[in-house]
């Protein structure tokens, strides 16, 4: 264990806070449907917290039944807390529409180059330091050209309590996250972390370490990790649990987050409830921000092509609505590569030798170890490296039983792109509980498909011996065809 003081850079738990309080806030609102008196009681719980003081015109009032846009901000401390170096660590835009396939979510990179009124060219996270949530909202509205109906400003101090209160979160961890800072000077290095790859239950500090991880990652990968944690937490913490604990959830929310005054009123909450009633059981759909990462290591800014941004905003606000018209030249369309869509066969290749090498470290686990005969073009397996890749371990389920599990990890050529193959004797893991579609194979197996808008997040199946699935990268780099091809090629290589 390192005896060095904690590094100064370890201040970024706000992405995790956004994820968990997105679950707490929306789940709690979705369950306060027992009548007007119950809604009023719920508002009373929220009123124990602090309202955001926003100038007139910052947020727009939505009519009943209309779509609503909610901006979630994670900041280094409460606004006006006295620190001049505060920044918004995360800006998440949630779009709720009764006619949409699900709740759409977009993260805006914290290092995005923007023009902040009265302050000039800056990173977008500086807007919070200069003018708090109000100026942040002004910059976001100017960037996306859409109204904002509600703002929630999150303080991450209570993240541990929030995650632990909802019973922790079963999370599909894409790869090993490790850093011990041995020998690092004070204030240097990155936060200490040690989370192995594989499906596991993350509680307070572990969840915080996972979602705030910054080493060897980009803003895009970190944002995708945050959204993935939000998606899995929301799936596992159901409406009935939120209904039972609605008042406790509201009080936790009010203690560690501030929201606009409208969200503290019965009228506005009823309007939001109408949307949640339609979208609460629908999936969370990630809308990637089309960020352009700098090529020069001395360039601090992330940029964006205005044409691509307009297309992304159109995806955010929903199909059937007119896209935003902006000046700018349409960029050249890149050729499909690695894992993206296109027609024809899936972009995969046979790698039996690689599977056999992985299987050599999975033998003797007492269950069939399925591995793919084909893997994505341009990718490779991690390891084999005993104890790390592949990983063999035990999963302890809520009923106290222990189940054998293994995780195989592969990587593509991109930064932070790791796909995985998971197997376990646990027959009912939460991850496989709500497939969006199914596909029957010729060998009699039924693939369980888990979609996220246009992409597949997971593809799995069950046998009498256990459950198995293939995981996409956090940024969903692999096409649906690739995911299905890999899952269909899973065969037992060891036992």
N, C-alpha and C positions, 0 to 999 in steps of 0.2 A: 504494500500500500504506500502511495506517495505521501510524504510529510510536507510537501510544498503547499503554500496557501492556495485557495481556490483561484483559478485564473479569472481575470477581469472580464474576459469575453463571455463567460457563462451567464448571460442575462436574457437568454432568448427562449423562455418558457411560454411566450405569449401565443405562439402558434398552437401549442397544446391547450392553452386556456381558451382560445377561440373555439377549438374543436369541441371541448367538453361543454362549454357554456352555450354553444350552438345547440347541442343536444338538450341540455337542461332547459334553456329558455323556450325553444320551440316545442319540446315534448310537454312541458308544463302548460304552455298556452293551449296546446291541442287537447288537453284533458279537462280544462275548466269549462265543461259544456253542460253542467248539471242544472243550469238555469241562471237567471239574472242575479239572484242573491249569491250564488256560488262564484260568479264572475266578479262581483263586487268584493267578495271576500278575498279572491285571488289578487285583485288590484290593491287591496289593503296590505297584503303581504309585500307586494312590490313597492309600495309607498314607504316601507321601512328603510328603503335605500335612497340613493341620491339621484335626482333628475338632472339631465344635462341641460345647461343653460345655453340655448341656441338662439341666435338672432332670427328674426322673421325672414322667411323665404328659404331657409337652409333645407328644410324638408317639405315635401308636398303631401297633401291629404288625398288619400285614395278613396274612391267611392266603394260602397259595399259590393263585393263580387269581383272588383277589378284586380288585376295583378298587383303585387307589391314588391318593392325592392328594399332589402334591408342591408345596411352596411355595418359590418362588425369590425371594430378596430381593437387591436391589441397594442397597448402602450407600456412603456417602461415604468410608469407610475400613474397615479390618478392626476388628471388634469389640474393645473395650478397647485401642484404639490410643492413647488419651490425649486425644482431642479430645472436648469436652463438647457440641459443636454438631452431632454426627453425626445424619443422618436417613436413613431408607430412601427412596431416590429412586424405587424401583419395587417393587411387590409383585405377582408373577404366580402364579396358581394353575393348575397343570396337572392334569388329571384323565385317568387312563389306565384304560380299561375294555375288556376283550377283546370284550365284546358290543356296544360302541358303534361308531358309524360312523367315528370318528376320535378323536384326542387333543383334548380340549376345553381351551381356554385362556381364563382371565378375568384381566384386570388390575384391581386395586383402586386408584382414584385416590389419589394421595399427599396431597391436600388434604381427604380425606373426614373429616367431623365424626364423631368417635366418643368414647366414654367409656373412658379408659385407667385401669385399676385403680390406685388410690392417687394418681392425678395429675389426675383429672377430665376435663373436656371439652377435647379437643385434636385437632389433625390426626393422622391415623393414622400418618403418617411420624415423629411424635415418639416413638412407642412404642419404636423402635429406640434412640433416644438414652437413654431411661430404663432399658431392660432388654434391649437387643439382640434377637437372633432369638427368644429364649424369650418375652419379653413381646409381641413382634410376633405370634407364633403364637397366644398367648392371646387377643389382641384379634381376630385374624382368625377364630379358631374361634367366639368369641362373636358375631361379626358374621354369619358364614355358616352356623353351626350344623352344621358337618361336621367329621369328624376329619381330621388331617393326618398322613400316614405318613412323609414325609421332608421335610427342610429343606435347601436349598442357599443359602449366603450368598456372593454374588459380589463380588469386588474387580475393578474395571474397568481396573486398571493394564495388564493384558496384552491388552486388546482388540485393539490393532493387530496383535500377534503372532498372536492367534487367527484373525482374519479373513484375514490374509495367509497363514497356514499352510494353511488349507483352500482357498486359491486365489482369494480374493475372492468377491464375490457379485454375480451379474447381478440388477439391481434395476429395477423399473418405477417411475420417479420421477414422481409425479403432477403436479408443477408446479415452477417455478423457486424455489429456496431461495437467497436472497441477503441478506447484510448485511455492510457493510464497517466500521461503527463510525467512519466519518470524522467528526472533530470531537467525538466522545463523550468525556466526562470519565472519568478513571481510576475504575474500579469501576462505571461506568454502562454502559448499552446491553446488547447481547446478543453472543453469540459470533460471530466472523467466519465466514462461510460463503459459498460460491459453487458451487452445484450446479444445472445447468440441467435442464429437464424432459426426459423421454425415457428409453427403455430403455438402460441402461449398466452397466458393471462398476465396482462400488465396492470399493475396498481400504481398508486400515486407517483413516487419518485422515479420508478422505472419508466412509466408512461411519459413523464416529463422529460427524462433523458432522451427517450426515443424521438419524440416529436420535435425537440429543440435542436437535435443534432445538426452541426454545421460543417464538420470537417469532411473534406473531399466530396462536397456536394455543391449544387447550384441552387439559386433561389427557386428554380422551376421544380427541382426534385424535392426540396423542402416543402414547398407548397403542396405538391402531390401527396407527400407523406401526411401532412396535416389533414387533407381532404379524405384520405384513406382511413385515418383514425376516426374522423368524424362519421364516416359512412358505417364503419363497423360498430362504433359505439351506439349509433342511432338504431341500427338493426337489432342490437341485443337488448337495449333498454326499451321495452315495449310500452304501449299505451296504458295497459292495465297497471303496470308498475308505477308509471307516472301519475296515473289517476289516484292511486293509493297514497302516494307521497307528494301530492301536488303542492301542499302548503310548505313542506320542508324544502322542496326544490325552489319554490319562489323566494323563500327567505335566503337560501344560499346564493341564488342569482342576484338578489338585491344587495347582498353584502359585498360581492366581489365584482359587480358590474354596474354601470350607470347607463340609463337609456333616456331617450327623448321623452318629453312630458306627455306626448300623445299616448305612448305605450302605458302610461299610468292612468289612463282613463277607460271607463267601461265601454264607451262608444268605439274607440279605436281598437280595443282588444276584441270586441265582438266582430269587427270587420276582419281582423286577422284570423280569428277562429274559423270564420267561414272558409277561408282559403286552406287553413291547416286541415280542416275536415276532409277536403278533397285530395290534398296532397300528402297527408300524413303517412299513408301506406305505400306511396310511390317511391321509387328509388331516388337517391341523390345523384345527379348527373354533373360530372365535372366538365367545365368549359375551359380548356387551356388558354391561358393568356399567351398570345403569340410573341413572346419576348425574344429579342435578339441579344445574345450574350456578347460581351466585348471580346475581341480577339487579342487586344493589347492588355497584358496584366496590370499596366499602370492606368488603364481607363476604368474609372469607378462606376460607370453608368451602364445600366441595361436600357436598351432602346426598343422601339416598336415601329413597324411599318403601318401607316395609317389605313391602308386598304385592308391589310390582314386584321387589324384591330376592329374595323367596321364589321367584317365578317364574323369575328368572335362575338361582338356585341349583339349581332343578329341572332347568333346561336343562344346567347344568354337570355334575351328577352322573349325568345320563343318563335317557333316556326309559324308561318302564316302572317307575321307582322313585317312591315316594310323595313328593309335594311337601312341603316344610316348612310346617307350620301356624304362622302368626304372626298376632297381632292386628293390626288395622288395616283401614281402609276401602279397598275397591277403587277406584282412581282412575277418573275418567270416561275412556272410550275416545276418543282424539282421532280426528278425521276423517282419512282417508288424504289425504296431500298430497305434492306434488312427485314423489317417486320410490318411495314405499312401495307395498306390494302391493295387494290388493283385486281384485275381479272386473272384467270388462269389458276395454276396450281399454287399451293401454299409455298412460300419461300423458306423451305427447310431442306436439310440434308441428313443422310444416314450417318450415325455416329455410334455404332455398336461397341467399338473398342472403348470409347469414353464411358458408356454406360457400364461396361464390365469393370472398368477401373473403379468407378463409384461403388458398384455392388460389392467389390472386394472388402469394403469397410462396413458393409451393412449386414453381412452374414450373421446367422445365429440369433436373430431377433424374435423368432417365433411367429412371424407373419410373412406373407409374400411381399417382397420389396419390388414394387413396380417402378420401372424406369422407361423413359421414351426411347424408341428406336431412332427417332428423328428429332433434331433440335433446330432452332432458327439459324438461317444463314448468317454468317459473320459472328456467331457466338461460340462460347466455349464453357466447359464446366469449371467451377472453382474447385481447386484441389485435384486429386484427393489429398487431404491433410487430416490425419487422425485427430478427432475431437473438435474439429472445426467444420470441414467440408469433406464428405457429407457429415451430418450430425445425427446421432442416434441418442434418444433420450426418452424420458417418461413424462406423460401429461397426467396431472392430477385433476380430475374433474370435480364439479361442485358436490357430487354425491360421495366424494372421498375415494373413489376408485382410481387406480393407476392404469394407464394405457401406454403401450409401446408406440413410439413415433419415430419417424426419420424425416430428414429434410435434405434435399439435393438442390444446390444453387448453381445457376448458370449466369453468365454476363454477356451483354452485347458490347459493341465497340463504343457506345456512348457513355458519358459521365453519369455514374449513379444508376445505371440500368442493370437490374438483376431480376431474373425470372427464377421460378422455383418449382420443385415437385415435392409434394407432401404426402405422406402416408401415415395412418394411425389406426390402431384397433378400436378407437373410439368411434362408435357407429353414428352418433348424432352430434357432431361438432356444430356450433352455431353458424359457422361460415357456410355450411351446405344446407341451411334450413329453408331458404327462400329463393329457389331458382327462378329466373325470369323466363326460361324456356328449357325444353328437353330435346335430345336428339338420339334416336335409336340407331345403334351400330349393327352391322351384319353379324357380329359375334354374339349378339344378344344383350350386350351391355347398353345401358341408357346413360348418356352423358347429361349431366346437369350443367346448364349454362347460366352464368351470372353476368348480365349485361350492365353497362354503364353508358346509356345513350347509344352511340354508334360502335362501341367497343365491348369486348368481353374482359371482365376483371379476373374471373376464375372459370375453369371448366373441370368438373369432377365426376366421380361415380362411386357407387358403393358395392361391396361384395359381402359375402358372409363373414369374411375375415377382417374387413375394415373399410375405411374411407380413404379416398385418394383424390388429389386435385393438382392441377397445374395453375400457377399464379403468374399473371402478367407483371411486367415491370411497373413501378409506381407511376410512371408517366405514360403507361399503356402503350409502349413502343411496339408491341407485337400485335399483328392484325388478328382478327377473329379467325381467319382461315388457319393461321399459324397455331393459334391456341387449340383449335379443334384437332388439327393434324397431330400435334404433340400428345394431347390427351388420348386420341384414338390409337396412338402407337404405343401406349403404356403396356408393357408386358412384364411378368415376373422374371427378374434376373437373379434374385437371391431369396433366401428365406432365413 
